[in-house]
Amino acid sequence: MFQPIVHYSLHFLLPGIIAWLFFTNNWKRAWLIMIATMFIDLDHLLAIPIFDPNRCSINFHPLHSYWAFLVYIVLFFSKKTRTIAVGLILHILTDFIDCLFMN
């Protein structure tokens, strides 16, 4: 019961807090952009089964790979893509924490 609460809090509340703290002028827009980065979970549709509660997403799904994570870090250094990058990085870190719960 604790794991899903942590998982979804990190996916939805933490981006809101970060948006409010660091994107103060447009925090609602930043929060929505970060929430929109959840679309990287569409890569789960490539897996069989699509959902496996005992599977770690990190380095299993293409958009959750180490290579993708490096791209997200590079995106952080451009002002134009920073908000998206923060959302993607938070998403990967959240899924990584989820993997730690599994071990």
C-alpha positions in Angstrom: 0.0 0.0 0.0 2.9 2.4 0.8 4.7 1.9 -2.6 1.8 3.2 -4.8 1.3 6.2 -2.6 5.0 7.1 -2.8 5.1 6.3 -6.6 2.1 8.5 -7.5 3.0 11.3 -5.1 6.4 11.5 -6.7 4.8 11.5 -10.2 2.2 14.2 -9.5 2.9 16.1 -6.3 6.7 16.5 -6.5 6.6 18.1 -10.0 4.0 20.5 -8.6 6.2 21.4 -5.7 9.3 21.8 -8.0 7.2 23.9 -10.4 6.0 26.1 -7.6 9.5 26.6 -6.2 11.6 27.0 -9.3 9.1 28.1 -12.0 7.3 30.7 -9.9 6.1 32.9 -12.8 4.5 30.1 -14.7 4.3 27.3 -12.1 0.9 25.9 -13.4 2.2 25.7 -16.9 5.5 24.1 -15.8 3.5 21.6 -13.7 1.3 20.6 -16.6 4.3 20.2 -18.8 6.0 18.0 -16.2 2.8 15.9 -15.8 2.7 15.6 -19.6 6.0 13.8 -19.6 4.1 10.8 -18.3 3.5 10.0 -22.0 6.9 8.3 -21.9 5.0 5.5 -20.3 3.6 4.8 -23.7 6.7 2.6 -24.2 5.0 0.2 -21.8 2.7 -0.7 -24.7 5.7 -2.4 -26.4 6.0 -4.9 -23.6 4.2 -8.2 -23.1 2.5 -8.1 -20.7 1.9 -4.4 -20.9 1.7 -4.1 -17.1 3.7 -6.3 -14.7 3.7 -5.0 -11.1 7.0 -7.0 -10.4 8.9 -5.5 -13.4 11.3 -2.7 -13.0 10.8 -0.2 -15.8 14.4 1.1 -15.7 16.4 -0.2 -18.7 13.5 -2.5 -19.7 11.4 0.0 -21.7 13.2 2.1 -24.4 12.2 5.5 -23.0 13.2 4.4 -19.5 16.7 3.3 -20.6 20.0 4.6 -19.4 20.6 6.1 -22.9 17.3 7.9 -22.8 18.1 9.2 -19.3 21.3 10.7 -20.7 19.3 12.5 -23.4 17.0 13.9 -20.7 20.0 15.2 -18.8 21.3 16.9 -22.0 17.9 18.5 -22.5 18.1 20.0 -19.1 20.9 22.3 -20.2 18.8 24.1 -22.8 16.4 26.7 -21.4 13.9 25.8 -24.1 13.6 22.1 -23.0 14.4 22.5 -19.3 10.9 22.1 -18.0 10.4 18.9 -20.1 13.7 17.6 -19.0 12.9 18.1 -15.3 9.7 16.2 -15.8 11.4 13.3 -17.6 14.2 13.2 -15.1 11.8 13.1 -12.2 9.8 10.4 -13.9 12.9 8.2 -14.3 14.0 8.8 -10.7 10.5 8.0 -9.5 10.5 4.7 -11.4 14.0 4.0 -10.1 12.7 4.4 -6.5 9.9 2.1 -7.4 12.5 -0.5 -8.5 14.2 -0.1 -5.1 10.9 -1.0 -3.4 10.9 -4.3 -5.4 14.3 -5.4 -4.2 
